[in-house]
């Protein structure tokens, strides 16, 4: 990270509501793969972003789930019309650069601006072959859902002069 960069730490709590006509089986392991920043909710919905940034914090290695006859604790079965419980209980740390002296310009300078942030989450911590096998094994419990999902837009008001603090201890000095 270049000297003079200002990064903000956001703690986001996710919520998944199952609108499918059947129960969904969600892997509780995931990672935020990209941050999508736009000037308005409409711009984000139409794919017009100020910038899209890769995000590595919280990335997990691929897992090999147990080939059981029923979903294990690494998965949550969400009945139709209900909200997943696991995700409501865990904060997702997000690091967002709001000022980078090596990348001047209106698109990346967020100090003193209102922006809208969406998270792209990847819920496939195992191979497609394993997903197909688990889908067959667990079809009596619902539909195994894996892959990427994009969150709703969140309004972020970035202060013009944010309070500066050192977060190195919190994340082991992640750059």
N, C-alpha and C positions, 0 to 999 in steps of 0.2 A: 504494500500500500504506500503510495507516495506521501512524503511529508506534507502536512497541511490538509490532508484529506479529512473530511468530517463524515462520519458514518453514524447512523442512528440505529439503535436497537429497538425493535418492536417485538412485543409479545402478543401473539395472535392465538385466539382460541377458535378452533374449527367446529363446525356443526354440519352434519350430513343428515338430510331428510330424505327418506326413501319415498320417491313418487312412483316407483314401479308397481305393477299389479301383483307382485310376488315378493317374498322376503329376499333381501340381498345379503350376501356374505362378503364382508369387507375385510381385507387384510389390515391389521392395525399398524403394521410397519409400512412406512412410506417415506419419501423425502420431497422437499420443495425443490423442484428442478429449475424453475425460472421465476423471476419477478417481472411483472408487466406493469409499466407505469404510464398513465395517460393523463391528459388535462381534464377529461370529463368522463362520466359514466358512459355517455353515448359513444365517445371516441373509442373507449376500451371495448365496448360491445361490437363495434365495427372494425376492430383490429387496427386502429390508428393509435399507436403508442409513441410516447416521447422516446422511450427506449425499452429494450428487453434485456435483462441482465441474468446471466447464469447464477445460480445460488447453490452453494455446496454445503452449507451448514445443515447438519442433521441427515446428510446422505447416509444411507445404511447399505451394508454389503448385501448381496443376494443371500437369501436364506433357502434352506431346503426343508419345507414343512413335512411333518410326519404324515405318512399316507394312512390316515385313520378313516374310519367309516363315518365320523362326524367331525364338524369343525372344532379345532383346538382353540386354546386361549389366545393364539396369535391372530384370531379372526373374530369378528363380531357379526352375529346374525341380527339384521335389522328388519323387523316386520314391516309390511307395506303401510305407508302413512305415518310411520314412527321416525324418530330421530335417533341416530347412533349415540350411545352413551360414552363410549371410550374416548372419543375425540373431544367431548365437552370437558373432560377432566385434565387435559394436558395442554400447556402453553407451547406454542411453536415459536422458537426464537428466529427472528428475521433480521438480517443486517442489510441496511440500505444506505448506499453512498448518497449523501445529499450535497456534497461539495468535493470536487476533485480538481486541484489546480492544474493538472496535466490535461484535463478534458474540458476546457472552457466552452461555454455556449449555453443557449437557452434550454436545449434538450436535457442536459445533464445537471444543470445548476438548479437545485431544488430549494435552496435557502429562501425563506419568506414566501413560499408558494403553496398553493393547495393543489394536491395531486391525488390521483386515484390509483390504488395499488390492487393488483390481482395476483394471486399465487397460482402457479401451476404445480400440481402435486402428482407424483408418480407412485402408483400403488401396485407395481408389479415387481416385488422383491424376489421373484423366482422365475424360472423359464416358462415359456408359453406351453411347452410340453407338459410340465407339472401342472400348470393351470388347467389344461384340458383334462388331465387325469382327475384332479380334484373336483372339477365341475361335474364329472360323471359320478364320482363317489358320493358327492354331497348334494346331488340334485333334490333329494327328499327334504333338505333343509332350506333350500332357496337357490338363487342364482349367484354363483361366484363372480364378483365384480372386481376386475383388475384394470390397470391402465392409467391413463392420465385424466385429470379433472382440473378445471379452472374454477377458482373461487369467485364469489361475487366481488364487485369492486368495493374497496374500503376507502373512505375519504381520509386523507392524511394532511394535516396542516403543519407544515414544517416551519418552525420559528426562523425569523431572519437572523437572529443571533442565539443559537441553542446553547444550553448549558453543556459544557464540555466535561467529560469524566473518562476515566480509564476503565475499560471493560475487559482488559487482558485476562485477569484472573477468572472471569466468568466463563470465558470460552477458550482458555489456554492460549491466548495470543493469536487467534485466527486472523490471517490477513485477508 
